[in-house]
Amino acid sequence: MNYTAYDLLWFFLIYSVLGWGVGTAAAAIRKRKFIDVGFLYGPWCPAYGFGGIAFAVLLTELRHDLPFLFLGGMVVAFLVTYMTGGMLEYVFHRKWWDYSRKRFQFGGRVNLPYVVVWGVAAVGSICFFNPLLMRGIAMLPRWAGDILLPVIYVVLFLDFIGTISGVLATKSKLRKSGLVGTVSESLQKQADFLGEGLTGFVLRHFGNRYPELKIEKLLEAELEREKRLEEEKEKAGRFAVGCGFYKLVSLFFIGAFLGDVTETIFCLVTSGRLMSRSSVVYGPFSIVWGLGAVFLTMILYQYRNKSDSFIFVFGTVLGGAYEYACSVFTELVFGTVFWDYSKIPFNLGGRINLLYCFFWGIAAVVWMRALYPRLSDWIEKIPKKAGETVTWVLVVFMIFNILMSGMALGRYTERHTGEKKAGNAVEEFLDDHFPDERMERIYPNAKVVE
């Protein structure tokens, strides 16, 4: 079943509202009182909307294979929950939910029994609920949908902007007031001071929904953050300290290059052919491996002291899910399949196979145990000013490289699906500089799909 952008926009709204309703009802039953669990002011939770879209886009083709659909739902739910929790922690410098005391949890952000429930929800969503939603959406006149969607999304956008503005205003007021850092002052006076206008409304809004975010807790979190900032100032003269932006960008380029080289050597050994494994038209860079290095580092950084078996299992599952998502994405966006494992045993839709998933697990162990510590030390030894300048030059180069690669692939697909003649100057440029021969040399395994 193929979903249009119109369908997915409705899916996002419907699942956001349903998720808010289910979450609020569950909290009300558990606490025996009404508790609004939403992040925004309105009756919607965008995390559930993103989850519903991820299920529809990534898992629909697994509807005839229920065990894999169930597992896929668990993996998607794990990633959505983990990243949502991380984003909220980044904004508020405090956990919105904490499963650290649960037996089966990951990073305090994900509770595995809940992930199992999400797996069941994925099966129900793909097999039963989404077809029902499609029929319901089809019953709404298209002209009415074209009016309602923009109106609802404008309200949702204003709600999001209002919430974030309130949060930023509150944090700004905390700093400018001088309350942060004055430990001896009364927390009640701080609460009174902040109980004015927008900031007070925001704090009451979140305090009622999430007890961990009441004014006292928020102030304590700000104090802790200020202490951490003071400690980090001592390292300010070094480049790419910790696991921040500059470190991750550096690791992306290193991972993209090493991944391309590794795959090239592997293909040469196994098939006797020297072929390009690059994802882009300029340079030996594999975007899949580069993003994979960043992805694994961001999630596994805090668990780098865990056992090798833990990292291997996590890398195997996460790497397989990541490669599957990349395959679906490139096929949907570029109309091209870059790898096909249909002829390899234990494959899933030709997108992933068990052997290569094990490779991801091995790569995760090698990366976190051997490569990352050494690379991190080397990166931090780069002079700060030179490192930042080079980083931004590489970022601009890669953005241009990806855009050019996307246009070249799009034009390559058009030439193979009927649009052979260039219709404008851009297409003429692409035909001249990226003819079929060059594209097939860069992407030897690419297959155009309808």
C-alpha positions in Angstrom: 0.0 0.0 0.0 1.4 3.4 -1.0 0.6 6.4 1.0 0.6 10.0 -0.4 1.9 13.0 1.5 -1.8 14.0 2.0 -2.4 10.6 3.7 0.7 10.9 5.9 -0.2 14.4 7.0 -3.6 13.1 8.3 -1.9 10.1 9.9 0.4 12.5 11.9 -2.5 14.5 13.2 -4.7 11.5 14.0 -2.0 9.5 15.8 -0.9 12.6 17.7 -4.4 13.1 19.1 -4.9 9.4 19.7 -1.6 9.1 21.4 -2.4 12.0 23.7 -5.8 10.5 24.5 -4.4 7.1 25.4 -1.5 8.5 27.4 -3.8 10.9 29.3 -6.3 8.1 30.0 -3.6 5.7 31.2 -2.1 8.4 33.5 -5.6 9.2 34.8 -6.2 5.6 35.7 -2.8 5.2 37.3 -2.9 8.4 39.3 -6.7 8.5 39.8 -6.9 12.0 38.6 -6.8 13.9 35.2 -3.2 14.4 34.1 -2.5 16.0 30.7 0.6 14.2 29.5 1.2 16.4 26.4 4.2 18.5 25.8 2.2 21.2 23.9 -0.9 23.0 25.2 -3.3 21.3 22.7 -4.6 17.8 22.9 -1.8 16.2 20.8 1.5 14.5 21.3 3.7 14.9 18.1 5.9 11.9 19.2 3.0 9.6 18.5 2.4 11.3 15.2 6.0 10.7 14.1 5.8 7.1 15.3 2.6 6.6 13.3 4.3 8.0 10.1 7.4 5.9 10.8 5.3 2.8 11.0 3.5 3.6 7.8 6.6 4.5 5.8 9.1 1.9 7.1 6.9 -1.1 8.0 4.0 -1.3 5.6 5.8 -3.8 3.3 6.2 -6.1 6.3 2.4 -6.5 6.8 2.5 -10.1 5.4 5.4 -11.1 7.8 4.0 -10.4 11.3 7.0 -11.5 13.4 9.3 -9.0 11.5 6.5 -6.4 11.6 6.3 -6.8 15.4 10.1 -6.6 15.8 10.2 -3.6 13.4 7.6 -1.8 15.5 9.7 -2.4 18.6 12.8 -1.0 17.0 11.0 2.1 15.6 9.3 2.7 19.0 12.7 2.4 20.8 14.3 5.0 18.5 11.4 7.4 18.6 11.1 7.2 22.4 14.9 7.5 23.0 15.4 10.4 20.6 12.3 12.3 22.0 13.6 11.9 25.5 17.0 13.1 24.5 15.6 16.1 22.8 13.5 17.1 25.8 16.5 16.6 28.1 18.6 18.8 25.8 16.0 21.6 26.1 15.2 21.3 29.8 18.5 19.7 31.1 16.3 17.2 33.0 14.6 13.9 32.3 10.9 14.1 31.6 10.5 10.4 32.4 13.0 8.1 34.1 12.9 4.4 33.9 16.3 3.9 35.6 14.8 1.9 38.4 13.0 -0.5 36.1 14.6 -3.8 35.5 14.5 -3.8 31.7 15.4 -0.2 30.7 17.9 1.6 28.5 19.4 4.8 29.5 16.4 5.6 31.7 14.6 6.8 28.6 13.2 3.5 27.3 11.3 0.8 29.2 11.4 -2.4 27.2 8.0 -3.8 28.3 6.5 -0.6 26.8 8.4 -1.2 23.6 6.8 -4.6 23.4 3.4 -3.0 23.6 4.5 -0.7 20.7 5.4 -3.7 18.7 1.9 -5.0 19.1 0.6 -1.5 18.3 2.6 -1.6 15.0 1.0 -4.8 14.0 -2.5 -3.4 14.7 -1.6 -0.1 13.0 -0.3 -1.6 9.8 -2.8 -4.5 9.4 -6.0 -3.0 10.7 -6.0 0.7 11.7 -4.2 2.3 8.8 -6.6 0.7 6.2 -9.5 1.9 8.3 -7.9 5.4 8.4 -7.5 5.4 4.6 -11.2 4.7 4.1 -12.1 7.4 6.6 -9.8 9.9 4.9 -11.3 9.0 1.5 -14.8 9.8 2.8 -13.7 13.4 3.5 -14.1 15.5 0.4 -10.7 16.5 -0.9 -11.6 20.2 -1.0 -12.5 20.0 2.7 -9.3 18.2 3.5 -7.2 20.8 1.6 -8.8 23.5 3.8 -8.7 21.7 7.2 -5.1 20.4 7.0 -3.4 23.9 6.6 -5.7 25.3 9.3 -4.9 22.5 11.8 -1.2 22.6 11.1 -1.1 26.4 11.5 -2.7 25.9 15.0 -0.2 23.1 15.8 2.7 25.3 14.6 1.6 28.2 16.8 1.2 25.9 19.7 4.7 24.6 19.2 6.2 28.1 18.8 4.3 29.4 21.9 5.5 26.5 24.0 9.2 26.8 22.9 9.0 30.6 23.3 7.7 30.2 26.8 10.5 27.7 27.6 13.2 30.0 26.2 11.7 33.1 28.0 11.7 31.2 31.3 15.3 30.0 30.9 16.4 33.6 29.9 14.6 35.0 32.9 16.3 32.6 35.2 19.7 33.7 34.0 19.0 37.4 33.8 17.4 37.5 37.2 20.5 36.3 38.9 18.6 33.6 40.6 20.5 30.8 39.0 23.8 30.4 40.9 22.4 32.0 44.1 21.9 28.8 46.1 21.2 30.4 49.4 18.1 32.3 48.2 14.7 31.0 48.9 13.3 28.8 46.3 9.8 30.1 47.2 11.0 33.7 46.3 12.3 32.4 43.1 9.0 30.7 42.3 7.2 34.0 43.1 9.5 36.0 40.9 8.9 33.6 38.0 5.2 33.4 38.6 4.6 36.3 36.3 3.1 36.3 32.8 4.2 33.8 30.2 7.0 32.2 32.2 4.7 31.6 35.2 2.1 30.1 32.9 4.7 27.8 31.2 6.0 26.6 34.6 2.5 25.9 35.9 1.7 24.2 32.6 4.6 21.8 32.8 4.6 21.5 36.6 1.0 20.1 36.6 1.8 17.6 33.8 5.3 16.6 34.9 6.1 16.8 38.6 9.8 16.5 37.8 9.6 19.8 36.0 8.2 21.9 38.9 9.9 25.2 39.6 12.1 23.8 42.3 13.3 21.0 40.1 13.8 23.3 37.1 15.9 25.7 39.2 18.0 22.8 40.6 18.6 21.6 37.0 19.7 25.1 36.0 22.1 25.2 38.9 23.6 21.9 37.9 23.9 23.0 34.3 25.7 26.1 35.3 28.2 24.0 37.3 28.8 21.8 34.3 29.4 24.9 32.1 32.0 26.2 34.6 33.8 22.9 34.4 33.7 22.8 30.6 35.2 26.3 30.5 38.5 24.8 31.6 38.5 22.7 28.4 37.4 25.6 26.2 40.8 25.9 24.5 40.5 22.4 23.1 38.8 21.4 19.9 35.8 19.1 19.8 35.7 18.2 23.5 33.2 15.5 24.5 30.6 14.3 22.1 29.4 17.6 20.6 28.9 19.0 17.1 32.5 19.3 16.0 33.4 15.8 17.3 30.4 14.2 15.5 31.0 16.0 12.2 34.6 14.8 12.3 33.5 11.3 13.1 31.0 11.4 10.2 33.7 12.2 7.6 36.1 9.6 9.1 33.3 7.0 9.3 32.1 7.8 5.7 35.7 7.4 4.4 36.6 4.3 6.3 33.2 2.7 5.5 33.8 3.3 1.8 37.3 1.8 1.9 36.1 -1.2 4.0 33.3 -2.0 1.6 35.5 -1.6 -1.5 38.1 -4.1 0.0 35.3 -6.5 1.0 33.9 -6.5 -2.5 37.3 -7.0 -4.0 38.0 -10.0 -1.8 34.6 -11.6 -2.2 33.9 -10.9 -5.8 37.3 -10.2 -7.3 35.9 -6.8 -8.6 37.1 -3.3 -7.7 34.0 -1.3 -7.6 32.9 2.0 -6.2 30.9 1.9 -2.9 30.5 5.7 -2.6 27.2 7.3 -1.8 28.1 10.6 -3.4 29.4 11.8 -6.8 32.5 13.6 -5.3 34.9 11.6 -3.2 35.1 8.2 -1.5 32.4 8.7 1.1 29.7 6.3 2.2 26.9 8.4 3.8 25.4 5.3 5.3 28.5 4.5 7.2 29.2 8.1 8.1 25.7 8.6 9.6 26.0 5.1 11.2 29.2 6.2 13.0 27.5 9.3 14.3 24.3 7.4 15.2 26.2 4.6 17.1 28.4 7.2 18.9 25.6 9.3 20.1 23.6 6.4 21.5 26.5 4.2 22.7 28.7 7.0 24.1 27.3 6.7 27.5 27.5 2.9 27.4 31.0 2.7 26.1 32.1 0.9 29.3 29.5 -1.8 28.9 30.6 -5.3 27.9 31.5 -6.3 24.3 28.5 -8.6 24.1 26.1 -5.7 25.0 27.6 -3.4 22.3 27.6 -6.3 19.7 23.9 -7.1 20.3 22.9 -3.5 20.3 25.0 -2.7 17.2 23.5 -5.7 15.4 19.9 -4.7 16.0 20.4 -1.0 15.6 22.6 -1.4 12.5 20.1 -3.7 10.8 17.2 -1.3 11.5 19.3 1.6 10.3 20.3 -0.1 7.1 16.7 -1.1 6.4 15.5 2.5 7.0 18.2 3.8 4.6 17.1 1.3 1.9 13.4 2.4 2.2 14.4 6.1 2.2 16.6 6.0 -0.9 14.0 4.0 -2.8 11.2 6.4 -1.9 13.2 9.6 -2.5 15.5 8.6 -5.5 13.5 5.7 -7.0 16.7 3.7 -6.9 17.8 0.5 -5.0 21.5 0.7 -4.1 21.8 -2.8 -2.6 19.8 -6.0 -2.9 20.4 -9.0 -0.7 17.6 -11.1 -2.1 20.0 -13.8 -3.1 21.7 -14.0 0.4 20.1 -16.3 3.0 18.2 -14.9 5.9 17.4 -11.6 4.2 14.4 -9.3 4.8 12.9 -7.9 1.6 16.4 -7.8 0.1 17.1 -4.8 2.2 19.1 -6.4 5.1 20.4 -9.8 5.9 21.5 -11.5 9.1 25.2 -11.8 8.1 25.6 -8.1 7.4 23.6 -7.3 10.6 26.3 -9.2 12.4 28.9 -7.1 10.6 27.1 -4.0 12.1 27.5 -5.6 15.5 31.2 -6.3 15.0 31.7 -2.8 13.6 30.0 -1.3 16.7 32.4 -3.2 19.0 35.5 -2.3 16.9 34.3 1.3 16.7 33.7 1.8 20.4 36.6 -0.2 21.7 39.4 0.5 19.3 38.7 3.3 16.8 36.6 5.8 18.7 38.9 6.4 21.7 41.9 6.9 19.5 40.1 9.0 16.9 38.6 11.1 19.7 42.0 11.8 21.2 43.5 12.7 17.8 40.6 15.0 16.9 40.9 16.9 20.2 44.5 17.6 19.5 43.6 19.6 16.4 44.1 23.4 17.0 40.7 24.8 17.9 40.5 27.7 15.3 41.8 25.6 12.4 39.5 22.7 13.4 36.4 24.8 13.5 37.2 26.4 10.1 37.9 23.1 8.4 34.8 21.6 9.9 32.5 24.2 8.4 34.3 24.0 5.0 33.7 20.2 5.1 30.0 20.7 6.1 29.4 23.1 3.2 31.2 20.7 0.8 29.2 17.7 1.9 25.9 19.5 1.7 26.7 20.6 -1.9 27.9 17.0 -2.6 24.7 15.4 -1.4 22.5 17.9 -3.2 24.4 17.4 -6.5 24.3 13.6 -6.0 20.6 13.7 -5.4 19.9 15.7 -8.5 22.2 13.5 -10.6 20.4 10.4 -9.3 17.0 11.9 -9.9 18.0 12.7 -13.5 19.5 9.2 -13.9 16.2 7.7 -12.9 14.3 10.0 -15.3 16.5 8.9 -18.2 15.5 5.3 -17.4 11.8 5.9 -16.9 10.9 7.8 -20.1 12.2 11.3 -19.7 15.3 10.9 -21.8 15.4 14.4 -23.3 16.6 17.3 -21.1 13.9 19.9 -20.5 16.0 22.8 -19.1 19.6 24.0 -18.5 19.9 22.1 -15.2 19.0 18.8 -16.8 21.4 19.5 -19.6 24.2 20.1 -17.2 23.4 16.9 -15.3 23.2 14.9 -18.6 26.6 16.3 -19.7 28.5 15.9 -16.4 26.7 12.8 -15.1 25.9 10.6 -18.0 24.8 7.0 -17.5 28.3 5.7 -17.8 29.6 7.8 -15.0 26.6 7.1 -12.8 26.9 3.4 -13.3 30.6 3.6 -12.4 29.8 5.4 -9.2 26.8 3.3 -8.4 27.4 -0.1 -10.0 24.7 -1.9 -8.0 22.0 0.7 -8.4 18.7 -0.4 -9.8 15.9 1.9 -11.0 12.5 1.1 -9.6 9.1 2.4 -10.4 
